[in-house]
Amino acid sequence: MENWKIVNRNTGATYFLNEKEKANFFIKNKLQNYNEINLTKVRAKRRNKMLDVVAHLCIIGASILATLIYIQNY
């Protein structure tokens, strides 16, 4: 189930809704100007960025460790 953040561009009012609530919300409020943000996708992107950072740090750490082992055995 996806979560949504709905912001009214005129008043700045913010609503946090799930899929069912969003459908009912826009049946009632279809004339106003709203900005829709899919929070589920935003969270997934943030999590993927953190995992990328961890992967890069692991690669850097492994290369440093390999260099130290090579120097010690030389």
matplotlib code that plots the C-alpha trace (Angstrom):
import matplotlib.pyplot as plt

x = [0.0, 1.4, 1.4, 0.9, 1.6, -0.9, -0.2, -2.7, -0.7, -3.1, -3.3, -0.2, -2.4, -0.7, -2.5, -0.8, -3.1, -3.0, -4.3, -8.0, -8.0, -6.4, -9.1, -11.9, -10.1, -9.9, -13.6, -14.5, -11.7, -11.1, -11.4, -8.4, -4.7, -2.8, 0.8, 1.0, 4.1, 4.4, 6.1, 6.7, 8.9, 10.7, 11.6, 12.8, 15.0, 16.5, 17.1, 18.8, 21.1, 22.1, 22.8, 25.0, 27.0, 27.5, 28.6, 31.1, 32.5, 32.9, 34.8, 37.1, 37.6, 38.4, 40.9, 42.7, 42.7, 44.1, 46.8, 47.8, 48.0, 50.1, 52.5, 52.8, 53.5, 56.0]
y = [0.0, 3.4, 6.4, 9.9, 13.5, 15.9, 19.6, 22.3, 24.8, 27.7, 27.3, 25.1, 22.5, 19.1, 15.7, 12.3, 9.7, 6.1, 4.9, 4.5, 7.8, 9.6, 8.3, 9.5, 12.8, 13.7, 12.7, 15.4, 18.0, 17.9, 21.6, 22.8, 22.7, 20.0, 18.7, 14.9, 13.3, 9.5, 8.9, 5.2, 6.0, 8.8, 6.4, 3.7, 6.3, 7.4, 3.8, 3.0, 6.0, 4.9, 1.4, 2.9, 4.8, 1.7, -0.3, 2.3, 2.5, -1.3, -1.2, 1.5, -0.4, -3.6, -1.9, -0.3, -3.7, -5.4, -2.8, -3.2, -7.0, -6.7, -4.2, -6.4, -9.6, -7.8]
z = [0.0, -1.0, 1.2, -0.3, 0.9, -0.6, -0.4, -1.3, -3.4, -2.5, 1.3, 2.1, 3.9, 4.1, 4.2, 4.7, 3.0, 1.9, -1.5, -0.4, 1.4, -1.6, -3.9, -1.6, -1.0, -4.7, -5.3, -2.8, -3.6, -7.3, -8.1, -6.1, -7.0, -5.2, -5.3, -4.9, -3.5, -3.4, 0.0, -0.7, -3.7, -1.8, 1.0, -1.4, -3.2, 0.2, 1.3, -2.0, -1.7, 1.8, 0.5, -2.3, 0.2, 2.3, -0.7, -1.7, 1.8, 1.8, -1.5, -0.2, 3.1, 1.2, -1.0, 2.0, 3.8, 0.7, 0.4, 4.0, 3.7, 0.5, 2.2, 5.3, 3.3, 1.0]

ax = plt.figure().add_subplot(projection="3d")
ax.plot(x, y, z, "-o")
ax.set_aspect("equal")
plt.show()
